[in-house]
Amino acid sequence: MKWKQYQPLIVLVLVAFLGALALTKGEGKGFFAWMHFFMGLFLCQFAMLKLFRPSSFVEGFTKYDLIAKRFLVYAYAYPLIELLLGLSYLSHFFPVLTYIITVILMGAGTVGVVKALKKGLDVRCACMGTILDVPLSTVTLSEDIAMGVMALGMLIYQILLNFS
Protein backbone atom coordinates (compact mmCIF):
# COMPACT_ATOMS: atom_id res chain seq x y z
CA MET A 1 0.00 0.00 0.00
CA LYS A 2 1.38 3.39 -0.98
CA TRP A 3 0.72 5.92 1.77
CA LYS A 4 1.10 8.79 -0.70
CA GLN A 5 -2.15 7.64 -2.37
CA TYR A 6 -3.98 8.02 0.92
CA GLN A 7 -2.66 11.50 1.74
CA PRO A 8 -5.89 13.24 0.57
CA LEU A 9 -7.98 10.93 2.74
CA ILE A 10 -5.73 11.50 5.74
CA VAL A 11 -5.97 15.28 5.25
CA LEU A 12 -9.78 15.17 5.02
CA VAL A 13 -10.10 13.03 8.14
CA LEU A 14 -7.66 15.27 10.00
CA VAL A 15 -9.57 18.42 9.00
CA ALA A 16 -12.86 16.87 10.15
CA PHE A 17 -11.20 15.70 13.38
CA LEU A 18 -9.72 19.11 14.16
CA GLY A 19 -12.86 20.99 13.08
CA ALA A 20 -14.97 18.80 15.37
CA LEU A 21 -12.48 19.34 18.19
CA ALA A 22 -12.62 23.12 17.73
CA LEU A 23 -16.43 23.15 17.66
CA THR A 24 -16.66 20.87 20.69
CA LYS A 25 -14.18 22.95 22.68
CA GLY A 26 -15.91 26.16 21.63
CA GLU A 27 -19.24 24.89 22.91
CA GLY A 28 -17.80 23.25 26.02
CA LYS A 29 -19.24 19.89 25.02
CA GLY A 30 -17.97 16.32 25.31
CA PHE A 31 -17.25 13.27 23.21
CA PHE A 32 -20.83 12.76 22.02
CA ALA A 33 -20.92 16.28 20.56
CA TRP A 34 -17.47 15.72 19.02
CA MET A 35 -18.78 12.61 17.23
CA HIS A 36 -21.71 14.62 15.86
CA PHE A 37 -19.45 17.38 14.58
CA PHE A 38 -16.90 14.91 13.18
CA MET A 39 -19.56 12.91 11.32
CA GLY A 40 -21.16 16.10 10.04
CA LEU A 41 -17.94 17.64 8.77
CA PHE A 42 -16.68 14.36 7.34
CA LEU A 43 -19.91 13.61 5.44
CA CYS A 44 -20.24 17.17 4.12
CA GLN A 45 -16.65 17.16 2.84
CA PHE A 46 -17.06 13.81 1.12
CA ALA A 47 -20.43 14.81 -0.37
CA MET A 48 -18.85 17.97 -1.76
CA LEU A 49 -16.11 15.97 -3.51
CA LYS A 50 -18.71 13.67 -5.08
CA LEU A 51 -20.80 16.63 -6.27
CA PHE A 52 -17.93 18.11 -8.30
CA ARG A 53 -18.27 15.35 -10.92
CA PRO A 54 -21.52 13.45 -10.28
CA SER A 55 -21.47 11.26 -13.40
CA SER A 56 -17.87 10.17 -12.76
CA PHE A 57 -18.76 9.39 -9.15
CA VAL A 58 -21.74 7.28 -10.28
CA GLU A 59 -19.58 5.38 -12.76
CA GLY A 60 -17.14 4.38 -10.03
CA PHE A 61 -19.71 3.85 -7.28
CA THR A 62 -21.81 1.42 -9.32
CA LYS A 63 -18.79 -0.88 -9.68
CA TYR A 64 -18.89 -1.91 -6.04
CA ASP A 65 -21.90 -0.54 -4.14
CA LEU A 66 -24.68 -3.12 -3.84
CA ILE A 67 -27.59 -0.65 -3.92
CA ALA A 68 -26.08 1.56 -6.64
CA LYS A 69 -25.57 -1.47 -8.89
CA ARG A 70 -29.31 -2.18 -8.79
CA PHE A 71 -30.70 1.35 -8.64
CA LEU A 72 -28.86 3.98 -10.66
CA VAL A 73 -31.00 6.76 -9.21
CA TYR A 74 -29.59 5.86 -5.78
CA ALA A 75 -26.06 6.34 -7.09
CA TYR A 76 -26.96 9.83 -8.32
CA ALA A 77 -28.80 10.66 -5.08
CA TYR A 78 -26.07 9.33 -2.78
CA PRO A 79 -23.99 12.53 -2.59
CA LEU A 80 -27.13 14.50 -1.70
CA ILE A 81 -28.11 11.90 0.90
CA GLU A 82 -24.62 12.11 2.34
CA LEU A 83 -24.78 15.92 2.40
CA LEU A 84 -28.17 15.86 4.14
CA LEU A 85 -26.84 13.39 6.69
CA GLY A 86 -23.81 15.60 7.32
CA LEU A 87 -26.00 18.65 7.81
CA SER A 88 -28.29 16.64 10.08
CA TYR A 89 -25.34 15.68 12.28
CA LEU A 90 -24.16 19.28 12.45
CA SER A 91 -27.61 20.60 13.34
CA HIS A 92 -28.72 17.63 15.50
CA PHE A 93 -31.80 17.41 13.25
CA PHE A 94 -33.78 14.19 13.89
CA PRO A 95 -30.71 12.49 15.35
CA VAL A 96 -32.19 9.00 15.78
CA LEU A 97 -33.33 8.89 12.14
CA THR A 98 -29.92 10.23 11.08
CA TYR A 99 -28.16 7.45 13.00
CA ILE A 100 -30.39 4.75 11.57
CA ILE A 101 -29.93 5.92 7.97
CA THR A 102 -26.17 6.18 8.49
CA VAL A 103 -25.94 2.65 9.92
CA ILE A 104 -27.92 1.28 6.96
CA LEU A 105 -25.89 3.14 4.32
CA MET A 106 -22.53 2.35 5.89
CA GLY A 107 -23.56 -1.28 6.43
CA ALA A 108 -24.54 -1.67 2.79
CA GLY A 109 -21.34 0.11 1.76
CA THR A 110 -19.27 -2.22 3.93
CA VAL A 111 -20.79 -5.32 2.35
CA GLY A 112 -20.19 -3.94 -1.16
CA VAL A 113 -16.56 -3.07 -0.43
CA VAL A 114 -15.92 -6.50 1.14
CA LYS A 115 -17.34 -8.24 -1.93
CA ALA A 116 -15.29 -6.07 -4.29
CA LEU A 117 -12.10 -6.68 -2.30
CA LYS A 118 -12.75 -10.44 -2.22
CA LYS A 119 -13.17 -10.44 -6.01
CA GLY A 120 -9.90 -8.53 -6.30
CA LEU A 121 -11.49 -5.67 -8.23
CA ASP A 122 -8.96 -3.00 -9.05
CA VAL A 123 -11.16 0.12 -8.90
CA ARG A 124 -10.82 3.59 -7.54
CA CYS A 125 -12.77 4.36 -4.42
CA ALA A 126 -15.63 6.66 -5.30
CA CYS A 127 -15.79 7.74 -1.65
CA MET A 128 -13.96 10.98 -2.46
CA GLY A 129 -15.48 11.46 -5.88
CA THR A 130 -13.11 11.38 -8.82
CA ILE A 131 -11.26 14.53 -7.85
CA LEU A 132 -8.88 12.54 -5.67
CA ASP A 133 -7.42 9.20 -6.74
CA VAL A 134 -7.69 6.72 -3.89
CA PRO A 135 -7.87 2.96 -4.53
CA LEU A 136 -10.66 0.83 -3.10
CA SER A 137 -9.00 -0.94 -0.19
CA THR A 138 -9.15 -1.94 3.44
CA VAL A 139 -8.88 1.80 4.22
CA THR A 140 -12.24 2.31 2.48
CA LEU A 141 -13.60 -0.64 4.40
CA SER A 142 -12.30 0.76 7.69
CA GLU A 143 -13.89 4.12 6.92
CA ASP A 144 -17.31 2.56 6.27
CA ILE A 145 -17.08 0.41 9.38
CA ALA A 146 -15.92 3.29 11.59
CA MET A 147 -18.71 5.58 10.41
CA GLY A 148 -21.30 2.84 10.88
CA VAL A 149 -20.01 1.97 14.35
CA MET A 150 -19.98 5.63 15.40
CA ALA A 151 -23.58 6.05 14.21
CA LEU A 152 -24.61 2.82 15.95
CA GLY A 153 -22.89 3.97 19.15
CA MET A 154 -24.73 7.29 19.05
CA LEU A 155 -28.02 5.48 18.38
CA ILE A 156 -27.53 3.17 21.36
CA TYR A 157 -26.48 6.10 23.55
CA GLN A 158 -29.56 8.08 22.51
CA ILE A 159 -31.86 5.13 23.20
CA LEU A 160 -30.32 4.53 26.62
CA LEU A 161 -30.52 8.25 27.39
CA ASN A 162 -34.24 8.28 26.57
CA PHE A 163 -34.92 5.28 28.83
CA SER A 164 -33.04 6.58 31.86
Buried (B, 14 or more C-beta within 10 A) or exposed (E): EEEEBBEBBEEBBEEBBEBBEEBBEEEEEEEEBBBBBBBBBBBBBBBBBBBBBBEBBBBBBBBBBBBBBEEEEBBBBBBEBBBBBBBBBBEEEEBEEBBBBBBEBBBBBBBBBBEBBEEEEEEBBBBBBBEBEBBBBEBBBEBBBEBBEBBBBBBEBBEEEEEE
